[in-house]
Amino acid sequence: MSELQRTPLRDFHAAHGGRLVDFAGWEMPVQYRSILEEHKTVRRAAGLFDVSHMGEVDVRGPEAGKFLNYLVTNDISKLHPGRVLYSPMCYPKGGVVDDLLVYMWGPENYFLCINAGNIAKDLAWIREQAAKFAVTITDHSADFGQLAVQGPRAVAIVQSLTPVKLAAVSYYHFTEGPVAGIHCLISRTGYTGEDGFELYVKAGETLRLAEALLAAGAPHGLELAGLGARDSLRLEAGFPLYGHEITQDISPLTAGLGWTVKLDKGADFIGRAALVAEKQAGSQQKIVYFKTGDRRIVRGETPVLGADGAVVGRVVSGTLSPILNEAIGSALVASAAAAQPLAVDIRGTKLNLQLVKPPFVELKKAP
């Protein structure tokens, strides 16, 4: 068994009571006190997450923009310096390699944030596609730490540590400047549905920044939060997770991410032909989100039953919503069955699925 990778905060997590687990080959805190309480704290005040396991990649060169527009489904030409774009990148058959964030520094200088479990796969794919373009791909994943401060009090907490006017940084925009005297890329993004920031910092400065944020946040009710709360928060917000709502076999259209697929952006991109065909014919399957009115969690891979009791799909994510106090989840089902009553069988008990359009709870939008 290979040794787990560690972020710069591994000992910090242990010292603060974090329960460390194997997450995509990384030793990461799944929780500190309680996933339920950490989740509620993020919705009520703020949580501090270590996301240093994420990957960071530079894409530079005279054809950087052209290359990225070919690589991803969203429209890179809409970016300007200081803007962040969310997009899937697809295989030729339309399935998803990964979903990622694209940061634009300038016309020849971009920065990607990719999922921790996909770093090696993504890099190999990106480099293979880049061979036809005048670009340089550089992996900086080991050079960065990344901390996320998320929740209604996040702006006040980070603002107390920086001269940067955070009100001027809109949602899905970024800037750079000192936070607690440490140079950071300050990104108004996150994976919880709450307002907040993701702070990229040199790996060696991650611990000092985490300690400063924790101290500054204490009067605001900020607490450390682990990957368990991060997952329940993202599902409550209706955000996809690679390997669940999107995979190499689940396209962005099937996943309900059609808004990220710009078929008319004036440039060909990997998977475009397959996605055009899927859109014209209609997706055979679709991702739906549900709640049950019951507290019993509906686990991934649970069969979804149609009106006649036949299996019409499977659950791909499931958790207990601490805010709604009921089970919520997502499922991949036959499109034709999505309009009929759906149910699951939990240890002999039939639970009807109430389909909802996420988010499951009211969220305060970042400006």
C-alpha angles and dihedrals in degrees: 000000000000119000116262118251117240134211120223087262099058095112091040089058093048092048090053094050098261115167102228121212139168108271114176090327094314128111100233138161112257090185145342109200104352135331089225094053094041090053092050091047091056091050092045104035123342144302131209115219130188106222096162089125090074118104126247123201132179119217111192138164143080092292097041095115093043091050095049091048087056093044101051135044098230123078113268091183088073091065126100129183109294095025127118124208128197115213145153119231114214143205117240090264091057100256118129125262090186142312117246148167120250117205119195118211093164143328092287100029125071134159126208130203111202135181118277096232091051102046098110094040093046094048092051090049095046093048092048092053093042093061090088094053138068094249139116120221116204125182111219097166094119092048098061140067118196129202127185122207108192134175143061091297096045096099093051091048096050092040090058088063102043140055089212110111099238093187087070091059107085126203111291092016129107143197137175134241145113122310111185086348092302120118110244142171099234112207123183093216137103148157103241104072089245128108115264148103141274110213120203113201139166107279093242092056096050096094094049091049093048092051092048092049093047092051094045091046098050095085088050094052096255116162136179113266130196137211093273092064090041089059097046090046093051092048092048087053092048096242118154123240120209110249091030118048091011126035140145085280099042114070125208089252092053089047093054093251095122089131088070094052110084103188090170099048092118095247133085117243137185110281095014096123092050092047092049089053092047092050093048095047096036124244113284090212135027140194113243130184122222147177126202111202086236131096095224108110115237104221127217115273092029107144116249114221127212128218092281094048095255119135109259100168147327139261113255101182132016137170144142114270105226090200097050093031091222138095117275132178151139131254140191107229139166107274092229090057097048093085094054128074111284130199144172131214114231110189092321097321118110113222120190116224117229106205115221137179107238145271093075092202133035110269129196106238120226113240 
